[in-house]
Amino acid sequence: MNLLETKEAVGPGPAKEPRSPSPTPRLGWRLVKLVVLLLVASGVGLYVYAHGVKQSQNEATHALDVAKGYLQAASRAITSAKPPESSADASEIKPHAPWKGFVEVREDEAKAIGLQVVTVAAQSEPIRLELTGTTDYDPNTLTQIRPRFDTLVEHVHAELGQTVKAKDPLVDLFSTDLAKAKNDFQTSYVQWRHDQRLLELRKSLFEQNGAVSRQLYIDSQNDEAKSRLAFETGRENLRVLGVPIEQIDPLLKYLGDEPLKRENKDLENKARMTRVSPVDGIVIKRDVVPGNLYDNNDVLMVIAPLEHLFVWVNVYEKDLAKVFVGQHMEVTFPFLSQAIETELQYISPAVSKETRAIRIRATIPNVGGRLKADMRVRAALEIPPIKGQTVIPRLSMVVMGGSEYAFVRRPVRGAAAPEEFERRKVVVAQERADQVVVASGLAPGEQVASSGSLILSQLYEDQQIVETGMPVK
């Protein structure tokens, strides 16, 4: 089609009798305006083209005539396509009723999608708060083995991870400080025995014939008391240094009236001592090597008890209100298939900077010593039922836009009327395999869709887009 044919096609035709005005829909008026704008743009383009190209004067004149025809056609289209001005005609257009936000389901549709409705029940059973944690030794029962004096370690009897009993040998020590302490103890004993015998003699003389003065008798009593105190202090000093009580008494065996026997090795080996374990347990740390020197600041070994362990569990801030001391806890070991019942004993007063969680603690027995520190555990706290919380089937909850919803059936309007379902947002307290505990959003006795709730969710999305033109939020 050439430009002339185009002009004749869009040019004005014979005048017709005007008809009575009729209401023009808003969408039709917008379409007419769009067509008019296109006609105007086409006319202006041809006009520019006629002045811009270097053609003969006849061709330029012909192009200008075509452009003028487009502009005249556009002007008549704008005049004839004005929207109605009569308010009486515009009032005849009935607005569409707003959408109430309910999904309507007829009886045959409910059967087709397998829709089922259940009644919301009040929470009657406790919920389980699932947590994770680790085991640890009880620091209040850890025994640190120290030399308590400057010493040379001659031999080590216990290895790392070894189970020991009370009084089992741990290390052999050699120390001049130890020898001096034993010697002071023996000296104080000898002095006390001397003052004791002297007091007995002077007492007899003073009471019988007054052979000694009262002052001398009193001085003897004083000397005996001081030497006795020095002897008792020497004994306690050896106990502080870690010398077992069964190794202290033999030091006094031949310091009385009997002569010293050379075969008495207790006196010949005063610089040596074997440090024994004070408790039953397992060696969890060993920092001692034979032939090295150590002082009382060094920890040679650490022994942990076997009868119990601590369990440390992390609780996040949103669940802290559900936790309290004395709460029942079940601890399971995934790799041991073992579950232990215990109770919560301690809640940390601070939030961990690393995990942003609050640490809680319980104690579990370690029967047979099978459990170790730093083992992964799962802990479950039983939270009693809370008034106002409800329970619905897992199928009744749908997730839309990152939020949880349930479709609640509205009261029946009549036998022939379709059922209406309201989409209601709920706050979930806990999700189980087959049930959901709802903290808020539902009331006991209400009815919600279970099977078929996902199809209702799709119908809701489709209906909202059709009715409002907006996606589901």
C-alpha positions in Angstrom: 0.0 0.0 0.0 1.5 3.4 -1.0 1.1 6.6 0.9 -1.9 7.7 -1.2 -3.8 4.5 -0.4 -3.0 5.0 3.2 -4.4 8.5 3.2 -7.6 7.4 1.5 -8.0 4.6 4.0 -7.7 6.9 7.0 -9.2 10.0 5.5 -12.7 11.4 6.3 -15.7 9.8 4.7 -19.2 11.3 4.1 -20.9 12.9 7.0 -23.4 10.8 8.9 -26.2 11.7 11.2 -25.0 11.8 14.8 -26.4 9.2 17.1 -27.5 9.7 20.7 -24.5 9.6 22.9 -23.7 6.4 24.7 -21.3 5.8 27.6 -17.8 5.0 26.6 -15.9 2.6 28.8 -12.8 3.9 30.4 -10.6 1.2 28.8 -12.0 2.1 25.3 -11.3 5.8 25.8 -7.7 5.0 26.6 -7.4 2.9 23.5 -8.8 5.7 21.3 -6.3 8.1 22.8 -3.5 5.7 22.0 -4.5 5.4 18.4 -4.9 9.2 18.1 -1.3 9.7 19.4 0.0 7.3 16.9 -1.8 9.2 14.1 -0.3 12.5 15.2 3.2 11.0 15.5 2.9 9.6 11.9 1.8 13.0 10.5 4.6 14.9 12.2 7.1 12.4 10.9 5.9 12.8 7.3 6.0 16.5 7.6 9.6 16.5 8.8 10.5 14.0 6.1 9.0 16.3 3.4 11.2 19.2 4.5 14.3 17.1 5.2 15.0 15.1 2.0 16.3 16.7 -1.2 13.6 15.7 -3.8 11.8 17.4 -6.6 9.2 20.1 -5.7 6.4 17.8 -6.9 7.4 15.0 -4.6 7.8 17.4 -1.7 4.3 18.9 -2.3 2.8 15.4 -2.5 4.4 14.4 0.8 3.1 17.5 2.5 -0.4 16.8 1.3 -0.2 13.3 2.8 1.0 14.7 6.1 -1.8 17.2 6.3 -4.3 14.4 5.7 -2.9 12.5 8.7 -3.2 15.5 10.9 -6.8 16.2 9.8 -7.7 12.6 10.5 -6.2 12.8 13.9 -8.1 16.0 14.7 -11.4 14.5 13.7 -10.7 11.3 15.8 -9.9 13.4 18.9 -13.2 15.4 18.4 -15.4 12.3 17.9 -13.8 10.2 20.7 -14.3 12.6 23.7 -15.5 10.8 26.8 -19.2 11.3 27.8 -19.8 14.4 29.8 -23.3 13.4 31.1 -23.1 12.3 34.7 -26.4 10.4 34.2 -24.9 8.2 31.6 -21.8 7.5 33.6 -23.8 6.5 36.6 -25.3 3.6 34.6 -21.9 1.7 34.9 -22.1 -0.5 38.0 -18.8 -0.9 39.9 -17.5 -4.4 40.6 -18.0 -5.6 44.2 -14.8 -5.6 46.2 -13.3 -9.0 47.1 -13.8 -10.1 50.7 -10.7 -12.3 50.8 -12.5 -15.6 51.2 -12.1 -18.7 49.1 -15.5 -20.2 48.1 -15.7 -23.9 47.6 -18.9 -25.7 46.4 -19.7 -29.2 47.5 -18.7 -30.9 44.2 -15.4 -29.0 44.3 -14.7 -30.1 47.8 -15.2 -33.7 46.9 -13.0 -33.3 43.8 -10.0 -31.9 45.7 -10.5 -34.3 48.7 -11.1 -31.4 51.1 -11.3 -32.4 54.8 -12.0 -30.2 57.8 -10.8 -30.8 61.4 -11.6 -29.0 64.7 -8.8 -27.0 66.4 -7.9 -28.5 69.8 -6.4 -26.9 72.8 -2.9 -27.9 73.7 -2.9 -30.6 76.3 0.5 -32.3 76.1 3.9 -30.7 76.6 6.0 -29.8 73.6 9.6 -30.7 73.2 12.3 -28.1 72.7 15.0 -29.8 70.7 18.6 -28.6 71.4 22.2 -29.6 70.8 25.2 -29.6 73.0 28.3 -31.4 74.2 29.5 -33.2 77.3 32.3 -32.0 79.6 34.0 -33.0 82.8 32.9 -31.5 86.0 35.5 -28.8 86.8 34.5 -29.0 90.5 35.8 -32.6 90.7 39.0 -32.3 88.6 42.1 -33.2 90.6 45.3 -31.5 89.7 48.5 -33.3 90.6 51.3 -30.8 91.6 54.6 -31.5 93.2 54.1 -28.7 95.9 57.9 -28.2 96.1 60.9 -28.0 93.9 61.6 -31.6 92.7 63.1 -33.8 90.1 60.7 -36.4 88.5 62.4 -39.8 88.4 59.6 -41.9 87.0 56.0 -41.6 85.7 53.6 -44.4 86.3 50.4 -43.2 84.7 49.8 -42.4 81.0 47.3 -40.0 79.3 43.9 -41.6 79.2 44.7 -44.2 81.7 42.1 -45.1 84.4 43.5 -45.0 87.9 42.3 -46.0 91.3 42.8 -44.1 94.6 46.4 -44.7 96.0 47.7 -45.9 92.6 51.2 -44.6 92.0 51.5 -41.6 89.6 55.1 -40.2 89.7 58.3 -40.7 91.7 59.8 -37.5 93.0 63.3 -36.6 94.4 63.6 -33.4 96.3 66.0 -31.8 98.9 63.1 -29.7 100.0 61.2 -32.8 100.9 64.2 -34.2 102.7 64.5 -31.1 104.8 60.8 -31.2 105.7 61.1 -34.8 106.9 64.2 -34.0 108.8 62.5 -31.0 110.6 59.6 -33.3 111.5 61.9 -35.9 113.0 63.9 -33.3 114.9 60.7 -31.8 116.4 59.8 -35.3 117.5 63.0 -35.9 119.2 62.9 -32.6 121.0 59.3 -33.2 122.1 60.2 -36.6 123.5 63.1 -35.1 125.4 61.0 -32.3 126.9 58.3 -34.8 127.7 60.6 -37.1 129.7 62.2 -34.1 131.4 58.8 -32.8 132.5 57.8 -36.2 133.9 61.1 -36.3 136.0 60.8 -32.8 137.4 57.1 -33.3 138.2 58.0 -36.3 140.3 60.7 -34.5 142.2 58.5 -31.4 142.7 55.6 -33.4 144.1 57.6 -35.8 146.4 60.1 -33.7 148.3 60.2 -30.4 146.6 63.7 -31.1 145.1 63.0 -28.7 142.3 61.5 -25.3 142.5 58.1 -24.5 141.2 59.5 -22.1 138.6 61.7 -24.9 137.1 58.7 -27.2 137.0 56.6 -24.6 135.2 59.4 -23.9 132.7 59.5 -27.6 131.9 55.8 -27.6 131.3 56.2 -24.7 128.9 59.1 -26.4 127.0 57.1 -29.6 126.5 54.1 -27.7 125.2 56.2 -25.8 122.6 58.0 -28.8 121.4 54.7 -30.8 121.1 53.3 -28.0 118.9 56.4 -27.9 116.7 56.1 -31.7 116.3 52.4 -31.5 115.3 53.2 -28.7 112.8 55.9 -30.7 111.2 53.5 -33.6 110.7 50.9 -31.3 109.0 53.6 -29.8 106.9 54.4 -33.2 105.4 50.7 -33.7 104.7 50.5 -30.4 102.9 53.5 -31.4 100.8 51.5 -34.5 99.7 53.3 -37.2 101.7 50.8 -39.9 102.5 50.0 -40.5 106.1 51.2 -44.1 105.8 54.6 -42.7 104.8 54.8 -40.3 107.8 54.6 -42.6 110.8 57.5 -44.9 109.7 59.8 -41.8 109.9 59.4 -42.0 113.8 59.8 -45.8 114.1 63.5 -45.8 115.3 63.7 -42.3 116.9 62.7 -43.5 120.3 64.7 -45.5 122.8 65.6 -48.3 120.4 68.9 -48.0 118.5 68.8 -47.1 114.8 68.8 -50.1 112.4 70.7 -49.7 109.1 68.1 -51.7 107.3 65.5 -49.0 107.9 65.2 -47.5 104.4 62.5 -45.0 105.5 65.3 -42.8 107.0 67.8 -43.3 104.2 65.4 -42.2 101.4 63.9 -39.1 102.9 64.5 -37.2 99.6 62.2 -39.6 97.7 58.5 -39.8 97.5 55.9 -41.5 95.3 52.9 -39.3 94.5 49.8 -41.4 94.5 46.3 -40.7 93.1 43.9 -39.3 95.7 40.8 -40.3 93.7 39.4 -42.8 91.2 39.3 -41.3 87.7 40.9 -41.0 84.3 44.1 -39.1 83.4 42.8 -36.4 81.0 46.0 -34.3 81.0 49.7 -35.2 81.5 52.4 -32.6 81.3 55.2 -34.4 83.1 58.4 -36.0 81.6 60.9 -38.1 83.6 64.2 -36.3 84.3 62.7 -32.8 84.3 62.6 -30.3 87.2 59.3 -28.9 88.4 58.1 -26.5 91.1 54.8 -26.0 92.9 53.3 -23.9 90.1 53.5 -26.8 87.6 50.6 -29.2 87.0 51.9 -32.6 86.3 48.6 -34.4 85.7 44.8 -33.8 85.8 42.5 -36.6 86.9 38.8 -36.4 86.1 36.1 -38.5 87.8 34.3 -41.3 86.0 31.0 -41.4 87.8 29.3 -38.3 86.1 29.6 -35.7 83.3 28.3 -32.3 82.6 26.1 -31.6 79.6 26.2 -28.1 78.2 23.4 -27.1 75.8 22.8 -24.0 73.8 19.4 -22.2 74.0 18.7 -19.2 71.8 17.2 -16.0 73.1 13.7 -16.6 71.5 13.4 -19.8 73.5 14.8 -18.6 76.8 11.4 -17.9 78.3 10.5 -21.6 78.0 13.5 -22.7 80.1 13.7 -22.9 83.9 15.8 -24.7 86.5 14.4 -28.1 87.5 12.9 -28.7 84.1 12.9 -32.3 82.8 15.5 -33.0 80.2 16.2 -36.0 78.0 19.8 -36.4 76.7 20.5 -38.7 73.8 23.8 -39.8 72.2 23.2 -40.3 68.5 26.2 -42.7 68.1 25.5 -44.7 71.2 21.7 -45.2 70.9 21.5 -44.2 74.6 19.0 -41.8 76.2 19.5 -40.5 79.8 16.8 -38.7 81.9 18.0 -35.8 84.0 16.9 -32.2 84.9 18.2 -28.7 84.2 20.5 -27.5 87.0 22.0 -24.2 85.7 21.2 -21.3 83.3 24.1 -19.0 82.3 23.5 -15.3 83.1 25.2 -14.2 79.9 24.9 -14.7 76.1 27.8 -16.3 74.4 29.6 -13.9 72.1 30.6 -16.8 69.7 27.2 -18.6 69.4 24.8 -15.8 70.5 23.1 -18.4 72.6 22.6 -19.0 76.4 24.3 -22.1 77.8 22.4 -24.4 80.2 23.8 -27.3 82.1 22.7 -30.7 83.4 24.5 -33.6 85.0 24.3 -37.2 83.8 25.7 -40.4 85.3 28.5 -42.1 83.5 27.8 -45.8 84.1 30.7 -47.9 83.2 32.8 -45.0 82.1 31.6 -45.3 78.5 30.9 -41.6 78.0 33.7 -39.1 77.3 34.1 -35.4 77.3 33.2 -33.3 74.1 30.8 -35.9 72.8 27.9 -34.5 70.7 24.5 -34.8 72.3 20.9 -33.9 71.6 18.8 -32.7 74.4 15.0 -32.3 74.6 13.3 -30.1 77.2 9.7 -30.7 78.1 7.7 -27.4 78.1 4.3 -27.7 79.9 1.2 -26.8 77.9 0.5 -23.1 77.7 -3.0 -21.7 78.0 -4.2 -20.3 74.7 -2.0 -22.5 72.5 -3.7 -24.9 70.1 -2.9 -27.9 68.1 -3.7 -28.6 64.4 -2.6 -31.3 61.9 0.6 -30.7 60.0 -1.4 -30.7 56.8 -3.5 -27.8 57.9 -0.5 -25.4 57.8 0.6 -23.8 54.6 3.5 -21.5 54.0 2.9 -18.5 51.7 5.4 -15.7 51.3 7.6 -16.9 54.2 4.6 -16.9 56.7 2.5 -19.7 58.1 -1.3 -19.7 57.4 -4.3 -21.9 58.0 -7.6 -21.8 56.1 -10.4 -21.4 58.7 -14.0 -22.4 57.6 -16.5 -19.6 58.1 -20.0 -20.2 59.5 -22.3 -22.0 57.0 -24.6 -19.4 55.2 -27.1 -21.9 53.9 -27.7 -25.4 52.5 -27.1 -24.3 48.9 -24.4 -21.6 49.5 -20.8 -22.6 48.9 -18.5 -22.9 51.9 -16.1 -20.0 52.6 -12.6 -20.3 54.0 -10.6 -17.5 55.5 -6.9 -17.4 55.2 -5.5 -16.6 58.6 -1.9 -16.0 59.7 -0.7 -18.2 62.6 2.3 -18.1 64.9 3.9 -21.5 65.3 5.3 -22.6 68.6 6.5 -26.0 67.4 6.3 -28.2 64.3 6.1 -31.9 64.8 6.0 -34.8 62.3 2.2 -34.9 62.3 1.1 -31.9 64.3 1.7 -28.2 64.7 1.5 -26.3 68.0 0.1 -22.8 67.3 1.0 -20.1 69.7 -1.6 -17.6 68.4 -4.0 -17.1 65.5 -6.5 -19.9 66.2 -9.0 -20.7 68.9 -10.1 -24.1 70.2 -13.3 -25.2 68.5 -12.7 -23.5 65.2 -12.5 -25.6 62.1 -9.6 -25.6 59.6 -8.9 -27.4 56.4 -6.5 -30.3 56.6 -6.3 -32.4 53.4 -6.7 -30.1 50.4 -5.3 -27.0 52.2 -2.6 -26.7 49.5 -5.2 -26.5 46.8 -7.1 -23.9 48.7 -3.8 -21.9 48.9 -3.6 -22.1 45.1 -7.2 -21.1 44.7 -6.6 -18.1 47.0 -3.7 -16.9 44.9 -5.6 -17.3 41.6 -8.7 -15.5 43.0 -6.7 -12.6 44.5 -4.9 -12.0 41.2 -8.1 -12.1 39.3 -10.0 -9.9 41.7 -7.4 -7.3 42.6 -4.7 -7.7 39.9 -2.1 -7.9 42.7 0.0 -10.9 43.6 -0.4 -12.7 46.9 1.4 -11.2 49.9 
